[in-house]
């Protein structure tokens, strides 16, 4: 993502109850087949999320990682909807599992959410019983054993809250100073020293929005992902902590896989999914190129703060990027720069796909340029013949011809739309208008083979450009990010003399030349730095923030 910033205009290239399950206490073994269920209605409609420990799976440095537990200081009271149940009388003394399924009020009144909550009302106790059996029967090297023999308790209480990204982001910000949404937080209420007859297991908070995105990335349903997150949170509450050591991570990972497989639930556990994603990211993530994004494909908090401050001072910022609009929104959403009060949304101006898609006032499409279908056909056949991964960008869609780890990283690392595999080249060309193509290869392979070949093959039908060394882009002839910016400025009635541009790649050259002040970051290509008015610090040194503070105010 490259950027343009100006004083006048700126472009950035970038009360219902807990569900109570009663279980006979005559045996320590809490077999699911032996439980009956009853549901009661509490009189309090407020959730108490105070003074508890929590764990989160979050994104940092462009990768997913599992965070350390923190102590919660406070949280605002919110109203929740809870799932109503029915009561069934039990004939024998039982250990009660009191499970509250709550829906945060800001979530839409969606039948799918209600259906998932109803399933959780049954699924959570199933996971609890299985996990309780395991911690009673097995010995672990690393697990905190403050909860061990659940047969010593008369009842066990647990709540699961479904919320949106904004709610969980605020929790993350307040408790961890991490200003982005995460997928799951688990918070324990258990205090062993009190010797209470009730085991206050705690709360599990799950973001439905983040869960939905992860479900799409991992190729399973939303309820599959919710179950995975719930199991991860539950195991933390039972004393598992993957952060202690490699042995602890291995034990918790094994437990996640056991619970999911035993219950017949789809998907990998959260730890294994994070590990697999990390392996994929290592294929492609360490890249020195980037403007707003650093070498780990992340927007730094320093850059984010600078952009927010510039915006608050009246500087207009517009994204101009080689990315598709959904990808740019996704990246900037992580640092609270997307949406109503951010610098990008579906309703803001922007330049995307190297200037091939331009959106004007209120996010309305004002320009689109497509590749020659014959160029797309030839590229598709080349991809199949030489086994070189290819992505076709079609506005908000990505198409490809075969699976490849590099294709996956475009989605998991760079947040581009997940590529749809087409059965043939003709299917790919006919599926949608294609604005640009990207070939993936090593930097050496592109420099010695792909670029020389395609520079000749495209002739006057297309241009070959590079933003990063290991991706070769083919775009319609005579187009550039700069031409898209010029078109947008004319649409907005802004002079190029009023803007500052910040970039690093070859695809930013025309844009830097257009602006009254062109800033090339130190990590940029030599061709780009040659046309710049100023050479700034690198993307890993918060080059965008540095340029803003030096020249935009």
C-alpha positions in Angstrom: 0.0 0.0 0.0 1.6 3.3 -1.1 0.4 6.7 -0.1 -0.4 10.2 -1.0 -1.1 12.8 1.7 -1.8 16.5 1.4 -2.9 19.5 3.4 -6.2 19.7 1.4 -6.5 16.2 0.2 -4.4 13.1 0.8 -4.2 9.8 -0.9 -2.9 6.7 0.9 -1.6 3.9 -1.2 -2.0 1.2 0.6 -33.1 -11.2 31.7 -33.1 -14.8 30.4 -31.3 -17.7 31.9 -28.2 -19.6 32.0 -28.7 -23.1 30.6 -28.3 -25.5 33.5 -27.2 -29.0 32.7 -27.6 -31.4 35.6 -25.3 -34.4 35.8 -25.4 -37.3 38.4 -22.7 -36.9 41.0 -22.6 -40.6 41.8 -19.6 -41.0 39.5 -16.7 -38.7 38.9 -17.0 -39.7 35.2 -19.2 -37.0 33.6 -20.4 -39.0 30.6 -22.6 -36.9 28.2 -25.0 -39.9 27.9 -25.8 -39.7 31.6 -26.9 -36.0 31.7 -30.3 -34.5 31.9 -30.9 -30.8 31.3 -32.8 -28.0 32.9 -32.9 -24.3 32.1 -33.6 -21.5 34.6 -34.1 -17.7 34.1 -31.8 -15.3 35.9 -33.1 -11.9 37.0 -29.9 -10.0 36.2 -29.4 -9.0 32.5 -25.9 -7.6 33.0 -22.7 -9.5 32.4 -19.9 -9.2 35.0 -16.6 -9.1 33.1 -14.5 -7.8 36.0 -11.2 -8.8 37.5 -10.6 -12.0 35.5 -7.7 -13.5 33.5 -8.1 -13.9 29.8 -6.3 -15.3 26.8 -6.7 -14.2 23.2 -5.7 -15.4 19.7 -4.7 -12.1 18.1 -2.8 -10.8 15.1 0.5 -9.1 15.6 3.4 -8.5 13.2 1.3 -9.7 10.3 0.8 -13.1 11.9 -1.6 -14.8 14.2 -0.2 -15.6 17.6 -1.5 -16.7 20.9 -1.3 -14.0 23.6 -0.3 -14.2 27.2 -3.0 -14.0 30.0 -3.6 -10.5 31.4 -5.5 -9.2 34.4 -8.7 -7.4 33.6 -9.2 -4.0 35.3 -12.7 -3.1 34.3 -15.4 -3.3 31.7 -18.5 -1.4 30.9 -21.9 -3.0 31.7 -23.8 -4.1 28.6 -27.2 -5.4 28.0 -27.3 -9.0 26.5 -29.9 -11.2 25.0 -29.8 -14.7 26.4 -31.2 -18.0 25.1 -34.4 -19.1 26.9 -34.8 -22.8 27.8 -37.1 -25.1 29.7 -37.0 -26.9 33.0 -36.8 -30.6 33.5 -36.9 -32.0 37.1 -34.2 -34.4 38.1 -34.9 -37.4 40.4 -31.4 -37.7 41.9 -28.7 -35.5 43.4 -26.7 -34.0 40.6 -23.7 -31.9 39.7 -25.2 -28.9 37.8 -23.5 -27.3 34.8 -25.0 -23.8 34.5 -24.2 -22.5 31.0 -25.3 -19.0 30.0 -25.3 -18.3 26.3 -25.5 -14.5 25.8 -25.8 -12.4 22.7 -24.4 -8.8 22.8 -27.0 -6.3 22.0 -25.2 -4.7 19.1 -25.3 -7.9 17.1 -28.1 -8.0 14.6 -31.2 -9.9 15.4 -30.2 -12.5 12.9 -31.7 -16.0 12.7 -28.3 -17.5 12.1 -26.9 -16.0 15.3 -29.9 -17.3 17.3 -29.5 -20.7 15.7 -25.8 -20.8 16.7 -26.6 -19.7 20.2 -29.2 -22.6 20.5 -26.6 -25.1 19.3 -24.1 -23.8 21.8 -26.6 -24.3 24.5 -26.2 -28.0 23.8 -22.6 -28.1 22.5 -20.9 -26.2 25.4 -21.9 -28.7 28.1 -20.8 -31.6 25.8 -17.3 -30.1 25.5 -17.3 -29.4 29.3 -18.1 -32.9 30.2 -15.5 -34.4 27.9 -12.8 -32.0 29.2 -13.8 -32.7 32.8 -13.4 -36.4 32.2 -10.0 -35.9 30.7 -8.5 -33.7 33.5 -9.8 -36.2 36.1 -8.4 -39.3 34.4 -5.2 -38.0 32.8 -2.1 -36.4 34.2 -0.5 -33.4 32.5 3.0 -32.0 32.8 2.1 -28.3 32.4 -1.6 -27.7 33.2 -2.5 -25.6 36.2 -4.3 -28.2 38.5 -6.2 -25.7 40.7 -9.3 -27.3 39.0 -9.0 -31.0 39.2 -11.7 -33.1 40.8 -15.0 -31.4 39.7 -16.9 -33.9 41.8 -16.1 -31.8 44.8 -18.4 -29.1 43.6 -22.2 -28.9 43.7 -22.5 -26.9 40.5 -20.3 -25.3 37.8 -21.1 -22.0 36.1 -19.8 -20.8 32.7 -21.0 -18.1 30.4 -20.4 -17.7 26.6 -20.9 -14.3 25.1 -21.3 -13.7 21.3 -20.4 -10.2 20.3 -19.2 -8.1 17.4 -15.7 -6.9 16.5 -16.2 -3.5 18.0 -17.2 -4.9 21.4 -14.2 -7.3 21.6 -11.9 -4.7 20.2 -12.8 -2.4 23.1 -12.1 -5.2 25.6 -8.8 -5.8 23.9 -7.9 -2.1 23.9 -8.9 -1.6 27.5 -7.3 -4.7 28.9 -4.3 -5.2 26.7 -3.8 -1.9 24.9 -4.2 -3.8 21.7 -6.4 -1.7 19.5 -7.9 -4.3 17.2 -10.5 -7.0 17.2 -9.5 -10.6 18.2 -11.5 -13.8 18.0 -11.8 -15.2 21.5 -11.1 -14.0 25.1 -11.4 -16.4 28.1 -11.7 -15.0 31.6 -11.6 -17.1 34.8 -13.5 -16.4 38.0 -12.2 -19.4 39.9 -10.4 -18.6 43.2 -9.2 -22.0 44.7 -8.6 -20.5 48.2 -12.3 -19.8 48.8 -13.3 -23.5 48.7 -16.8 -22.6 47.4 -19.4 -25.3 46.6 -19.9 -23.6 43.2 -17.1 -23.7 40.6 -17.2 -20.3 38.9 -15.5 -21.3 35.8 -15.7 -17.9 34.1 -16.6 -16.3 30.7 -15.7 -17.0 27.1 -16.2 -14.0 24.7 -16.3 -14.7 21.0 -16.4 -12.2 18.1 -18.9 -13.4 15.5 -17.4 -11.2 12.9 -13.8 -12.4 13.3 -15.1 -15.9 13.5 -16.9 -15.5 10.2 -13.8 -14.3 8.5 -11.7 -17.1 9.9 -14.3 -19.7 8.9 -14.1 -18.5 5.3 -10.3 -18.6 5.4 -10.2 -22.1 6.8 -13.0 -23.5 4.6 -15.6 -24.5 7.1 -18.9 -23.1 8.5 -19.4 -20.4 11.1 -20.6 -22.9 13.7 -17.5 -25.0 13.2 -15.3 -21.9 13.9 -17.4 -20.9 16.9 -17.0 -24.4 18.4 -13.2 -24.3 17.8 -13.0 -20.9 19.6 -15.2 -22.1 22.4 -13.1 -25.2 23.0 -9.9 -23.1 23.0 -11.4 -20.7 25.6 -12.7 -23.5 27.8 -9.3 -25.2 27.9 -7.7 -22.0 29.1 -10.3 -21.8 31.9 -9.4 -25.3 32.9 -5.7 -24.4 33.4 -4.1 -25.1 30.0 -1.6 -22.4 28.9 0.3 -22.8 25.6 2.5 -19.7 26.5 4.3 -21.5 29.3 6.5 -23.7 27.1 6.6 -25.8 24.0 5.4 -28.7 26.1 2.5 -26.7 27.3 1.6 -25.7 23.8 1.8 -29.3 22.7 -0.4 -30.5 25.5 -3.1 -27.9 24.9 -3.0 -28.5 21.1 -3.4 -32.2 21.7 -6.4 -31.5 24.0 -8.0 -29.2 21.5 -7.7 -31.9 18.8 -9.0 -34.6 21.1 -12.2 -32.7 22.1 -13.0 -31.6 18.6 -12.5 -35.1 17.1 -14.3 -36.9 20.0 -17.4 -34.8 19.5 -17.2 -35.1 15.7 -16.7 -31.3 15.2 -15.0 -30.1 12.0 -11.8 -28.1 11.8 -8.4 -28.0 13.5 -7.9 -26.6 16.9 -6.9 -22.9 17.2 -3.3 -23.7 18.1 -2.8 -26.0 15.1 -4.5 -23.5 12.8 -2.3 -20.7 14.0 0.8 -22.9 13.5 -0.3 -23.8 10.0 -1.0 -20.2 9.1 2.4 -19.2 10.4 4.1 -21.8 8.2 2.2 -20.5 5.2 3.1 -16.9 6.1 6.8 -17.8 6.3 6.6 -18.5 2.6 5.9 -14.9 1.7 5.6 -12.5 4.5 9.1 -11.3 5.1 9.3 -8.6 2.4 11.2 -5.4 2.7 8.9 -3.6 0.2 5.9 -1.7 1.4 4.8 1.9 2.2 2.1 1.9 4.8 2.7 -1.8 5.5 6.0 -2.8 7.0 8.0 -5.8 6.0 5.7 -8.1 7.9 2.6 -6.8 6.0 1.4 -4.9 9.1 0.3 -1.3 9.7 2.3 -0.2 12.7 0.6 1.6 15.5 2.8 4.6 14.9 1.6 4.9 11.3 -2.0 4.4 12.4 -1.7 7.1 15.1 -0.2 9.5 12.6 -3.0 8.9 10.1 -5.6 9.4 12.8 -4.0 12.7 13.9 -3.7 13.9 10.3 -7.4 13.1 9.7 -8.4 14.9 13.0 -6.5 18.0 11.8 -8.5 18.1 8.6 -6.1 16.5 6.2 -8.0 14.4 3.7 -6.5 10.9 3.2 -7.4 8.7 0.3 -6.1 5.2 -0.2 -4.3 4.4 -3.5 -3.2 0.8 -3.7 -2.6 -2.2 -5.8 -4.9 -4.2 -3.5 -8.6 -4.9 -4.0 -10.8 -2.7 -1.9 -11.9 -5.5 0.5 -8.3 -6.3 1.2 -7.4 -2.6 1.9 -10.4 -2.3 4.2 -9.4 -5.6 6.0 -5.8 -4.5 6.6 -6.8 -1.0 7.9 -9.6 -2.4 10.0 -7.0 -4.1 12.2 -5.7 -0.7 13.4 -9.1 1.0 13.6 -8.6 3.0 10.4 -11.6 1.4 8.5 -15.2 2.1 8.8 -17.4 5.2 9.5 -14.7 7.2 11.4 -11.7 5.7 9.5 -9.9 6.7 6.3 -11.4 3.9 4.2 -14.8 2.2 3.8 -17.2 1.1 1.0 -18.4 4.8 1.0 -15.1 6.7 0.7 -13.1 7.6 -2.4 -10.2 5.4 -3.3 -7.9 4.1 -6.0 -7.5 0.3 -6.2 -5.9 -2.5 -8.3 -3.1 -0.2 -9.6 -5.6 2.5 -10.7 -7.9 0.1 -12.6 -10.8 0.7 -10.1 -11.5 4.1 -8.9 -14.3 5.0 -6.5 -15.4 8.6 -6.0 -17.7 10.5 -3.7 -19.8 8.2 -1.5 -17.7 5.2 -2.7 -19.4 5.2 -6.1 -17.4 3.5 -9.0 -16.3 6.2 -11.4 -13.7 4.2 -13.4 -12.9 0.6 -14.3 -10.4 -0.7 -16.9 -10.2 -4.4 -17.9 -7.4 -6.5 -19.3 -7.6 -7.8 -22.9 -9.1 -11.3 -22.6 -6.5 -12.7 -25.0 -3.7 -11.6 -22.6 -5.6 -13.4 -19.8 -5.9 -16.5 -21.9 -2.2 -16.6 -22.7 -1.3 -16.0 -19.1 -3.6 -18.8 -18.0 -2.1 -21.3 -20.4 1.4 -20.2 -19.3 0.5 -20.7 -15.7 -0.7 -24.3 -16.3 2.2 -25.2 -18.6 4.9 -23.9 -16.4 3.2 -24.5 -13.0 3.6 -20.9 -12.1 0.8 -19.7 -9.7 -1.5 -17.0 -11.2 -4.2 -14.8 -9.7 -6.8 -12.9 -11.7 -8.3 -9.9 -10.0 -11.9 -9.3 -10.8 -13.0 -6.2 -8.8 -13.9 -7.9 -5.4 -13.1 -11.5 -6.5 -9.9 -13.4 -7.1 -9.7 -16.4 -9.5 -6.9 -19.0 -10.0 -6.4 -22.3 -11.8 -4.9 -24.5 -9.2 -4.0 -24.7 -5.5 -0.7 -23.4 -4.3 0.6 -22.2 -0.9 1.6 -18.8 -2.5 -2.0 -18.3 -3.7 -3.2 -19.0 -0.1 -0.9 -16.4 1.4 -2.4 -13.7 -0.8 -5.5 -14.3 1.2 -4.2 -15.3 4.6 -1.3 -12.7 4.7 -2.3 -9.9 2.4 -6.1 -10.2 3.0 -7.1 -10.3 -0.6 -10.3 -12.1 -1.4 -9.9 -15.9 -1.2 -9.1 -17.2 -4.7 -11.7 -19.3 -6.4 -10.3 -22.2 -8.4 -11.5 -22.3 -12.0 -11.7 -25.6 -13.9 -10.1 -24.2 -17.0 -8.6 -21.1 -18.6 -11.8 -20.4 -20.5 -13.9 -20.7 -17.3 -11.5 -18.1 -15.7 -11.8 -15.7 -18.6 -15.6 -16.0 -18.9 -16.3 -15.8 -15.1 -15.9 -12.1 -14.8 -14.1 -9.0 -16.2 -10.4 -9.3 -15.2 -8.6 -6.0 -14.3 -5.1 -7.4 -13.6 -3.1 -10.6 -13.2 -0.4 -11.5 -10.8 2.2 -14.2 -11.3 4.0 -15.6 -8.2 7.6 -16.8 -8.3 10.9 -16.2 -6.5 12.5 -12.8 -7.0 15.2 -14.5 -9.2 12.6 -16.4 -11.2 10.7 -13.2 -12.0 13.8 -11.2 -12.8 15.4 -13.8 -15.1 12.4 -15.5 -16.7 8.9 -14.2 -16.1 9.6 -10.4 -16.5 11.6 -10.7 -19.7 9.1 -13.1 -21.3 6.0 -11.1 -20.4 7.5 -7.7 -21.2 7.7 -9.0 -24.8 4.6 -11.1 -24.8 2.3 -8.3 -23.7 3.5 -5.9 -26.5 1.2 -2.9 -26.6 -1.8 -4.8 -25.1 -0.7 -4.6 -21.5 2.0 -3.3 -19.1 4.2 -5.3 -16.7 4.8 -3.7 -13.3 6.2 -4.8 -9.9 5.3 -3.6 -6.4 7.3 -6.4 -4.8 10.2 -8.6 -6.1 8.3 -11.9 -6.0 5.1 -10.8 -7.7 4.8 -9.8 -11.4 1.7 -7.8 -12.3 0.1 -7.5 -15.7 -2.2 -4.5 -16.1 -4.0 -2.9 -19.1 -1.7 -0.8 -21.3 -1.4 2.9 -20.5 -2.8 2.6 -17.0 -1.1 3.2 -13.6 -1.9 4.1 -10.0 -0.9 7.7 -10.9 -3.5 7.9 -13.7 -6.1 6.6 -11.3 -5.1 9.2 -8.7 -5.3 12.0 -11.4 -8.8 10.9 -12.4 -9.9 10.9 -8.8 -8.5 14.3 -8.1 -10.4 15.7 -11.1 -13.5 14.1 -9.8 -13.0 15.6 -6.4 -12.0 19.0 -7.7 -8.6 18.9 -6.1 -5.4 20.1 -7.8 -2.3 17.9 -7.9 -0.4 20.9 -6.4 -2.3 20.3 -3.2 -1.2 16.7 -2.5 1.7 14.9 -1.1 2.4 11.3 -2.2 4.2 8.6 -0.4 5.3 5.4 -2.1 8.0 2.8 -2.6 7.3 0.6 -5.6 7.5 1.0 -9.4 3.8 1.2 -9.4 4.1 4.5 -7.4 6.3 6.3 -9.9 3.6 8.2 -11.8 1.8 9.0 -8.6 5.0 10.6 -7.1 5.6 12.5 -10.2 2.0 13.8 -10.2 2.1 15.2 -6.6 3.5 18.5 -5.6 5.7 16.6 -3.1 6.6 13.0 -3.8 8.2 11.0 -0.9 9.8 7.7 -1.7 10.6 5.5 1.3 14.2 4.3 1.8 13.2 0.7 1.1 11.7 1.6 -2.3 13.0 0.7 -5.7 15.8 2.7 -7.2 13.6 3.8 -10.1 11.0 5.1 -7.6 13.6 7.0 -5.5 15.0 8.6 -8.6 11.7 10.5 -9.4 11.0 11.5 -5.7 11.4 14.9 -4.3 12.3 13.5 -0.9 13.7 10.1 0.3 12.1 9.3 3.6 12.9 6.6 6.2 11.9 3.0 5.5 8.6 1.3 6.0 10.0 -0.6 9.0 10.9 2.8 10.5 7.3 4.1 10.2 8.1 6.0 7.1 4.5 7.2 6.5 4.3 8.7 10.0 7.6 10.4 9.6 6.5 12.0 6.3 3.2 13.1 7.8 4.8 14.8 10.8 7.5 16.4 8.6 5.5 17.6 5.7 1.7 17.4 6.1 1.1 19.9 9.0 
